[in-house]
């Protein structure tokens, strides 16, 4: 069971960096994977393509821009591991 605080935003849509491709309206989808027993604090933003490992805790207000391993506490902007839970 995962726990999500209020105002958590999970984004899967992205747009090309090249300005000419953006003009075409092209959109890129990148899955977000959240492992089992994860706790995500309120007002966290999770960007496209991110994987969050099992049993991890993401501090409220974090901006998750890259993968987070299992069994850690991570927070901040950008979100980074601050301690292990094992």
C-alpha positions as CSV (number, residue, x, y, z in Angstrom):
1,X,0.0,0.0,0.0
2,X,1.4,3.4,-1.0
3,X,0.6,6.6,0.9
4,X,0.2,9.9,-1.0
5,X,-0.1,13.2,0.8
6,X,-2.3,16.0,-0.4
7,X,-1.3,17.9,-3.6
8,X,1.1,15.2,-5.0
9,X,1.6,15.7,-8.7
10,X,2.8,12.9,-10.9
11,X,3.8,13.8,-14.4
12,X,4.2,11.4,-17.3
13,X,4.1,13.8,-20.2
14,X,7.1,15.6,-21.5
15,X,8.0,17.7,-24.6
16,X,11.0,17.7,-26.9
17,X,13.8,20.1,-26.1
18,X,14.2,21.0,-29.8
19,X,12.1,24.0,-30.6
20,X,11.2,22.8,-34.1
21,X,9.9,19.5,-32.7
22,X,7.9,21.3,-30.0
23,X,6.1,23.3,-32.8
24,X,4.6,20.1,-34.1
25,X,2.8,19.5,-30.8
26,X,4.8,16.3,-30.2
27,X,4.5,14.9,-26.7
28,X,6.7,12.3,-25.2
29,X,5.3,9.9,-22.5
30,X,7.6,8.5,-19.9
31,X,6.2,6.1,-17.2
32,X,6.6,6.8,-13.5
33,X,7.1,3.7,-11.4
34,X,6.4,3.8,-7.7
35,X,7.4,0.7,-5.7
36,X,5.3,-1.0,-3.0
37,X,5.0,0.6,0.5
38,X,6.2,4.0,-0.6
39,X,5.2,7.1,1.4
40,X,5.1,10.4,-0.6
41,X,4.7,13.6,1.4
42,X,2.3,16.3,0.4
43,X,3.0,18.8,-2.4
44,X,5.6,16.6,-3.9
45,X,6.2,16.8,-7.7
46,X,7.4,13.6,-9.5
47,X,8.8,14.2,-13.0
48,X,8.4,12.0,-16.1
49,X,10.5,8.8,-16.2
50,X,11.3,8.6,-12.5
51,X,11.4,5.2,-10.6
52,X,10.9,5.3,-6.8
53,X,12.1,2.1,-5.1
54,X,10.2,0.0,-2.6
55,X,9.6,1.2,1.0
56,X,11.1,4.6,0.4
57,X,9.9,7.9,2.0
58,X,9.8,11.1,-0.1
59,X,9.7,14.2,2.1
60,X,6.9,16.7,1.5
61,X,7.5,19.5,-1.0
62,X,10.2,17.5,-2.9
63,X,10.8,17.7,-6.6
64,X,11.8,14.2,-7.8
65,X,13.8,14.6,-10.9
66,X,15.7,11.3,-11.0
67,X,15.4,7.7,-9.7
68,X,15.3,7.1,-5.9
69,X,16.5,3.7,-4.6
70,X,14.6,1.4,-2.3
71,X,14.7,1.8,1.5
72,X,15.7,5.4,1.8
73,X,14.4,8.8,2.9
74,X,14.8,11.4,0.2
75,X,13.7,15.0,0.1
76,X,14.5,18.4,-1.3
77,X,14.6,20.3,-4.6
78,X,16.0,18.4,-6.4
79,X,15.1,15.4,-4.3
80,X,18.1,13.5,-3.0
81,X,18.7,10.7,-0.5
82,X,19.4,11.9,3.0
83,X,19.5,8.5,4.8
84,X,19.0,4.8,4.5
85,X,16.2,3.0,6.2
86,X,18.1,-0.3,6.4
